[in-house]
Amino acid sequence: MSIQNSNLTDIDEIFRLYKIATDFQKSKFFVHWPEFKRELIETEIRENRQWKMVIDGRIACIWATTFNDPQIWGERDRDPALYIHRIATNPDFRGNNFVARIVEWAEQYARENDRSYIRMDTIGENRGLIEHYQKCGFEYLGYHKLDSIEGLPDHYALADACLFEIKLL
């Protein structure tokens, strides 16, 4: 298993995994991911913010990162944090607790980049996901109504954000 930056040749697989994740969300929940713009993913790849976990030469999981997220985190965005977005798992690799592995990676990556927090958000009340993130070490900070969703993906308009963080010691 290795974690590495995604590249432009991965983009079709990234969108395939997003579609699978979105279809699953639609089958279970009111809130689901919209179709993300190709330009967004291409920009993340060029900026080395789109990641992949590779097992036996196949992409097992993807996610994106950023060091700033002011629309979601408001005043807390002043803290030096690593923000994780859009974790999507290849269904052939489900059940491997990749969030816990991403957290292990993120702790090291955050420290290497002088970050004091690892943060994530999810939209809507998905109790199972909230509990899963807590089991992976995140503190659940509760619901947060966003002041502005301009420029954010469409699903942020559907419900409040649930905020999570790990404070690095």
Backbone as CSV, one residue per row, in Angstrom:
resi,resn,N_x,N_y,N_z,CA_x,CA_y,CA_z,C_x,C_y,C_z
1,MET,0.857,-1.180,0.000,0.000,0.000,0.000,0.892,1.229,0.000
2,SER,0.582,2.167,-0.887,1.306,3.438,-0.901,0.318,4.579,-1.074
3,ILE,0.699,5.723,-0.550,-0.092,6.952,-0.706,0.747,7.906,-1.525
4,GLN,0.133,8.436,-2.570,0.859,9.322,-3.467,-0.103,10.333,-4.086
5,ASN,0.476,11.368,-4.658,-0.348,12.340,-5.364,-0.970,11.701,-6.588
6,SER,-2.203,12.060,-6.859,-2.854,11.648,-8.094,-2.230,12.424,-9.245
7,ASN,-2.388,11.901,-10.446,-1.920,12.616,-11.626,-3.048,12.652,-12.653
8,LEU,-2.829,13.402,-13.711,-3.902,13.604,-14.683,-4.345,12.311,-15.352
9,THR,-3.500,11.303,-15.406,-3.922,10.028,-15.997,-4.902,9.281,-15.080
10,ASP,-5.026,9.713,-13.830,-5.965,9.100,-12.873,-7.369,9.689,-12.945
11,ILE,-7.548,10.750,-13.713,-8.779,11.535,-13.609,-10.037,10.725,-13.934
12,ASP,-10.001,9.847,-14.915,-11.189,9.043,-15.219,-11.533,8.118,-14.051
13,GLU,-10.534,7.538,-13.420,-10.784,6.675,-12.258,-11.287,7.497,-11.074
14,ILE,-10.765,8.685,-10.886,-11.247,9.562,-9.817,-12.736,9.839,-10.005
15,PHE,-13.133,10.190,-11.220,-14.551,10.469,-11.476,-15.406,9.205,-11.366
16,ARG,-14.855,8.065,-11.729,-15.596,6.803,-11.558,-15.854,6.549,-10.066
17,LEU,-14.851,6.772,-9.238,-15.024,6.551,-7.795,-15.980,7.576,-7.190
18,TYR,-15.931,8.819,-7.644,-16.901,9.816,-7.175,-18.323,9.419,-7.562
19,LYS,-18.499,8.907,-8.767,-19.844,8.493,-9.203,-20.353,7.334,-8.351
20,ILE,-19.520,6.367,-8.094,-19.919,5.235,-7.255,-20.306,5.730,-5.859
21,ALA,-19.489,6.611,-5.292,-19.781,7.146,-3.959,-21.080,7.948,-3.961
22,THR,-21.270,8.754,-4.988,-22.484,9.566,-5.083,-23.721,8.690,-5.250
23,ASP,-23.639,7.665,-6.081,-24.773,6.747,-6.245,-25.116,6.071,-4.922
24,PHE,-24.110,5.692,-4.162,-24.349,5.096,-2.840,-25.021,6.109,-1.916
25,GLN,-24.517,7.332,-1.899,-25.115,8.379,-1.070,-26.574,8.603,-1.444
26,LYS,-26.870,8.620,-2.729,-28.247,8.824,-3.186,-29.166,7.702,-2.716
27,SER,-28.644,6.494,-2.619,-29.465,5.355,-2.205,-29.750,5.343,-0.708
28,LYS,-28.962,6.090,0.064,-29.073,6.026,1.526,-29.473,7.337,2.196
29,PHE,-29.146,8.459,1.566,-29.263,9.745,2.257,-29.889,10.810,1.364
30,PHE,-30.417,11.838,2.003,-30.968,12.981,1.295,-29.853,13.799,0.640
31,VAL,-28.747,13.986,1.369,-27.635,14.802,0.880,-26.638,13.898,0.163
32,HIS,-26.237,14.323,-1.017,-25.230,13.571,-1.761,-24.356,14.541,-2.535
33,TRP,-23.189,14.051,-2.942,-22.282,14.882,-3.711,-22.885,15.233,-5.064
34,PRO,-22.614,16.438,-5.531,-22.992,16.785,-6.909,-21.944,16.212,-7.859
35,GLU,-22.137,16.400,-9.133,-21.089,16.046,-10.087,-20.042,17.158,-10.020
36,PHE,-18.843,16.794,-9.648,-17.786,17.794,-9.495,-17.257,18.214,-10.853
37,LYS,-16.836,19.459,-10.921,-16.303,19.988,-12.175,-14.895,19.442,-12.418
38,ARG,-14.671,19.067,-13.650,-13.365,18.516,-14.036,-12.238,19.500,-13.713
39,GLU,-12.494,20.784,-13.904,-11.485,21.800,-13.643,-11.051,21.795,-12.178
40,LEU,-12.001,21.544,-11.268,-11.679,21.482,-9.839,-10.667,20.369,-9.576
41,ILE,-10.937,19.192,-10.104,-10.068,18.041,-9.873,-8.717,18.252,-10.565
42,GLU,-8.730,18.786,-11.780,-7.473,19.057,-12.482,-6.616,20.046,-11.698
43,THR,-7.246,21.072,-11.131,-6.514,22.051,-10.326,-5.917,21.388,-9.088
44,GLU,-6.702,20.558,-8.413,-6.185,19.857,-7.231,-4.995,18.967,-7.604
45,ILE,-5.074,18.313,-8.731,-3.968,17.457,-9.172,-2.726,18.308,-9.456
46,ARG,-2.897,19.380,-10.199,-1.750,20.249,-10.516,-1.124,20.842,-9.256
47,GLU,-1.957,21.117,-8.243,-1.461,21.704,-6.986,-1.041,20.635,-5.973
48,ASN,-1.005,19.382,-6.390,-0.628,18.262,-5.510,-1.506,18.179,-4.268
49,ARG,-2.816,18.371,-4.471,-3.782,18.293,-3.366,-4.785,17.151,-3.539
50,GLN,-4.659,16.398,-4.598,-5.510,15.223,-4.841,-4.626,14.000,-4.604
51,TRP,-5.111,13.089,-3.750,-4.311,11.954,-3.289,-4.972,10.636,-3.650
52,LYS,-4.130,9.595,-3.700,-4.637,8.254,-3.951,-3.875,7.261,-3.079
53,MET,-4.604,6.252,-2.664,-4.012,5.111,-1.989,-3.986,3.991,-3.021
54,VAL,-2.802,3.438,-3.245,-2.625,2.422,-4.274,-2.292,1.088,-3.606
55,ILE,-3.030,0.056,-3.991,-2.797,-1.298,-3.501,-2.716,-2.215,-4.723
56,ASP,-1.641,-2.957,-4.805,-1.429,-3.883,-5.931,-1.626,-3.191,-7.283
57,GLY,-1.123,-1.974,-7.395,-1.189,-1.241,-8.647,-2.539,-0.636,-8.988
58,ARG,-3.499,-0.739,-8.062,-4.849,-0.204,-8.316,-5.163,0.894,-7.313
59,ILE,-5.947,1.877,-7.751,-6.380,2.940,-6.849,-7.469,2.380,-5.944
60,ALA,-7.187,2.371,-4.644,-8.118,1.831,-3.655,-8.959,2.921,-3.024
61,CYS,-8.423,4.140,-2.969,-9.120,5.228,-2.275,-8.535,6.550,-2.756
62,ILE,-9.367,7.586,-2.759,-8.923,8.928,-3.149,-9.445,9.945,-2.150
63,TRP,-8.792,11.090,-2.093,-9.254,12.216,-1.287,-8.486,13.459,-1.718
64,ALA,-8.943,14.598,-1.260,-8.302,15.874,-1.562,-7.944,16.562,-0.251
65,THR,-6.949,17.445,-0.324,-6.554,18.207,0.860,-6.409,19.680,0.501
66,THR,-6.412,20.492,1.534,-6.099,21.910,1.411,-5.589,22.390,2.768
67,PHE,-4.915,23.532,2.772,-4.449,24.119,4.021,-5.344,25.272,4.474
68,ASN,-6.356,25.591,3.694,-7.291,26.651,4.056,-8.700,26.230,3.689
69,ASP,-9.652,26.597,4.530,-11.054,26.270,4.273,-11.939,27.299,4.990
70,PRO,-11.765,28.586,4.663,-12.429,29.638,5.430,-13.952,29.641,5.336
71,GLN,-14.521,29.229,4.192,-15.981,29.258,4.082,-16.634,28.269,5.033
72,ILE,-15.986,27.171,5.282,-16.559,26.167,6.166,-16.134,26.394,7.612
73,TRP,-14.894,26.782,7.831,-14.363,26.848,9.189,-14.329,28.252,9.778
74,GLY,-14.642,29.276,9.000,-14.740,30.633,9.526,-13.493,31.063,10.281
75,GLU,-13.677,31.592,11.483,-12.566,32.092,12.301,-11.543,30.999,12.613
76,ARG,-12.007,29.771,12.731,-11.088,28.668,13.042,-10.087,28.419,11.916
77,ASP,-10.371,28.926,10.729,-9.458,28.736,9.610,-8.118,29.427,9.857
78,ARG,-8.063,30.317,10.821,-6.802,30.975,11.175,-5.811,29.984,11.772
79,ASP,-6.321,28.890,12.353,-5.460,27.855,12.908,-4.718,27.147,11.778
80,PRO,-3.483,26.740,12.008,-2.762,25.983,10.975,-3.307,24.549,10.905
81,ALA,-4.074,24.275,9.864,-4.757,22.989,9.769,-4.599,22.376,8.384
82,LEU,-4.716,21.060,8.358,-4.827,20.287,7.132,-6.286,19.872,7.030
83,TYR,-6.937,20.199,5.921,-8.339,19.869,5.701,-8.425,18.732,4.684
84,ILE,-9.226,17.725,5.010,-9.420,16.574,4.136,-10.828,16.634,3.564
85,HIS,-10.932,16.398,2.263,-12.223,16.437,1.571,-12.411,15.226,0.665
86,ARG,-13.664,14.832,0.490,-14.123,13.897,-0.542,-13.377,12.560,-0.555
87,ILE,-13.402,11.858,0.535,-12.843,10.514,0.568,-13.795,9.591,-0.191
88,ALA,-13.268,8.878,-1.159,-14.066,7.919,-1.924,-13.254,6.631,-2.070
89,THR,-13.900,5.525,-1.768,-13.239,4.224,-1.775,-13.688,3.388,-2.961
90,ASN,-12.737,2.752,-3.590,-13.027,1.790,-4.643,-13.809,0.636,-4.000
91,PRO,-14.977,0.279,-4.518,-15.781,-0.777,-3.887,-15.060,-2.119,-3.783
92,ASP,-14.069,-2.361,-4.628,-13.306,-3.604,-4.540,-12.445,-3.665,-3.276
93,PHE,-12.310,-2.520,-2.599,-11.454,-2.445,-1.418,-12.213,-2.014,-0.154
94,ARG,-13.526,-2.033,-0.196,-14.311,-1.617,0.975,-14.021,-2.516,2.170
95,GLY,-14.211,-1.951,3.357,-14.034,-2.722,4.584,-12.613,-2.711,5.118
96,ASN,-11.749,-1.905,4.543,-10.352,-1.854,4.980,-10.040,-0.679,5.902
97,ASN,-11.069,0.037,6.332,-10.913,1.172,7.250,-9.865,2.170,6.747
98,PHE,-10.045,2.601,5.510,-9.102,3.538,4.916,-9.077,4.883,5.617
99,VAL,-10.168,5.295,6.248,-10.152,6.582,6.956,-9.085,6.547,8.048
100,ALA,-8.973,5.446,8.777,-7.946,5.333,9.811,-6.549,5.423,9.194
101,ARG,-6.352,4.809,8.033,-5.049,4.886,7.357,-4.769,6.303,6.858
102,ILE,-5.808,6.968,6.371,-5.651,8.357,5.931,-5.286,9.236,7.121
103,VAL,-5.904,8.983,8.270,-5.569,9.754,9.473,-4.097,9.564,9.841
104,GLU,-3.602,8.333,9.811,-2.185,8.089,10.109,-1.295,8.883,9.153
105,TRP,-1.621,8.814,7.871,-0.864,9.574,6.878,-0.977,11.073,7.144
106,ALA,-2.195,11.537,7.412,-2.453,12.970,7.605,-1.721,13.521,8.816
107,GLU,-1.592,12.721,9.857,-0.856,13.186,11.037,0.590,13.508,10.669
108,GLN,1.226,12.638,9.917,2.602,12.872,9.498,2.677,14.046,8.509
109,TYR,1.781,14.047,7.524,1.785,15.106,6.517,1.528,16.474,7.161
110,ALA,0.612,16.531,8.098,0.314,17.789,8.785,1.530,18.284,9.567
111,ARG,2.177,17.390,10.288,3.364,17.794,11.046,4.480,18.286,10.123
112,GLU,4.678,17.600,9.003,5.706,18.017,8.034,5.417,19.402,7.471
113,ASN,4.163,19.812,7.504,3.748,21.109,6.965,3.330,22.087,8.059
114,ASP,3.817,21.856,9.283,3.604,22.755,10.427,2.127,23.041,10.681
115,ARG,1.317,22.000,10.656,-0.113,22.110,10.926,-0.406,21.526,12.303
116,SER,-1.334,22.144,13.017,-1.683,21.719,14.375,-2.977,20.925,14.434
117,TYR,-3.734,20.922,13.337,-5.030,20.245,13.304,-5.199,19.481,11.996
118,ILE,-5.981,18.429,12.080,-6.508,17.750,10.900,-8.017,17.935,10.990
119,ARG,-8.623,18.434,9.933,-10.058,18.743,9.977,-10.781,18.165,8.767
120,MET,-12.048,17.857,9.013,-12.931,17.374,7.950,-14.328,17.904,8.222
121,ASP,-15.159,17.847,7.203,-16.573,18.150,7.367,-17.380,17.166,6.558
122,THR,-18.621,17.038,6.913,-19.581,16.290,6.111,-20.887,17.070,6.180
123,ILE,-21.741,16.847,5.228,-22.992,17.605,5.157,-24.152,16.701,5.532
124,GLY,-25.016,17.224,6.398,-26.206,16.485,6.798,-25.943,15.540,7.954
125,GLU,-27.011,14.970,8.451,-26.930,14.110,9.630,-26.808,12.647,9.204
126,ASN,-25.571,12.224,9.098,-25.265,10.827,8.788,-24.622,10.244,10.044
127,ARG,-25.446,9.712,10.935,-24.967,9.237,12.244,-23.874,8.181,12.097
128,GLY,-24.022,7.275,11.147,-23.013,6.242,10.961,-21.658,6.818,10.595
129,LEU,-21.660,7.806,9.713,-20.411,8.438,9.306,-19.811,9.241,10.455
130,ILE,-20.657,9.943,11.198,-20.183,10.695,12.360,-19.483,9.749,13.343
131,GLU,-20.112,8.634,13.645,-19.524,7.663,14.579,-18.236,7.066,14.019
132,HIS,-18.214,6.798,12.717,-17.010,6.240,12.099,-15.842,7.215,12.228
133,TYR,-16.074,8.471,11.928,-15.005,9.465,12.039,-14.531,9.583,13.484
134,GLN,-15.446,9.503,14.434,-15.053,9.549,15.848,-14.170,8.349,16.203
135,LYS,-14.520,7.165,15.713,-13.707,5.965,15.974,-12.314,6.098,15.367
136,CYS,-12.191,6.902,14.328,-10.895,7.111,13.670,-10.089,8.222,14.330
137,GLY,-10.589,8.770,15.430,-9.828,9.751,16.200,-10.287,11.187,16.111
138,PHE,-11.308,11.464,15.301,-11.788,12.835,15.178,-12.719,13.193,16.321
139,GLU,-12.586,14.412,16.803,-13.557,14.962,17.747,-14.689,15.560,16.922
140,TYR,-15.909,15.195,17.264,-17.076,15.738,16.569,-17.414,17.073,17.208
141,LEU,-17.384,18.146,16.428,-17.617,19.502,16.940,-19.053,19.960,16.762
142,GLY,-19.895,19.146,16.161,-21.297,19.479,15.997,-21.602,20.094,14.641
143,TYR,-22.856,20.563,14.540,-23.348,21.167,13.296,-22.945,22.628,13.229
144,HIS,-22.727,23.082,12.023,-22.336,24.471,11.805,-23.071,24.994,10.576
145,LYS,-23.810,26.064,10.746,-24.496,26.708,9.618,-23.488,27.611,8.915
146,LEU,-23.325,27.398,7.628,-22.362,28.180,6.864,-22.938,29.546,6.518
147,ASP,-22.117,30.571,6.643,-22.561,31.930,6.330,-22.774,32.128,4.839
148,SER,-21.902,31.520,4.044,-21.991,31.659,2.595,-21.544,30.361,1.946
149,ILE,-22.268,29.947,0.926,-21.889,28.736,0.193,-21.419,29.066,-1.225
150,GLU,-21.286,30.346,-1.519,-20.857,30.761,-2.852,-19.504,30.139,-3.185
151,GLY,-19.433,29.455,-4.311,-18.204,28.823,-4.742,-17.998,27.415,-4.218
152,LEU,-18.815,26.983,-3.273,-18.719,25.620,-2.756,-19.562,24.678,-3.617
153,PRO,-19.239,23.384,-3.603,-20.093,22.429,-4.338,-21.542,22.512,-3.858
154,ASP,-22.476,22.174,-4.740,-23.908,22.376,-4.510,-24.462,21.702,-3.261
155,HIS,-23.900,20.577,-2.835,-24.478,19.865,-1.695,-24.375,20.651,-0.387
156,TYR,-23.524,21.666,-0.327,-23.427,22.485,0.875,-24.691,23.313,1.112
157,ALA,-25.526,23.468,0.086,-26.780,24.211,0.235,-27.884,23.369,0.864
158,LEU,-27.682,22.058,0.958,-28.765,21.166,1.365,-28.914,20.972,2.865
159,ALA,-27.848,21.206,3.624,-27.915,20.976,5.073,-26.721,21.644,5.735
160,ASP,-26.752,21.668,7.055,-25.627,22.219,7.807,-24.425,21.284,7.711
161,ALA,-23.257,21.842,7.969,-22.023,21.063,7.958,-21.783,20.474,9.347
162,CYS,-21.310,19.242,9.375,-20.827,18.604,10.604,-19.313,18.743,10.582
163,LEU,-18.753,19.283,11.663,-17.321,19.550,11.703,-16.599,18.551,12.596
164,PHE,-15.387,18.169,12.168,-14.559,17.207,12.882,-13.123,17.710,12.905
165,GLU,-12.415,17.414,14.014,-10.998,17.768,14.031,-10.209,16.838,14.951
166,ILE,-8.948,16.740,14.638,-7.969,16.089,15.484,-6.924,17.156,15.806
167,LYS,-6.698,17.396,17.085,-5.649,18.325,17.499,-4.379,17.537,17.686
168,LEU,-3.355,17.935,16.950,-2.073,17.242,17.048,-1.325,17.752,18.268
169,LEU,-0.698,16.855,18.957,0.060,17.245,20.167,1.499,17.489,19.857
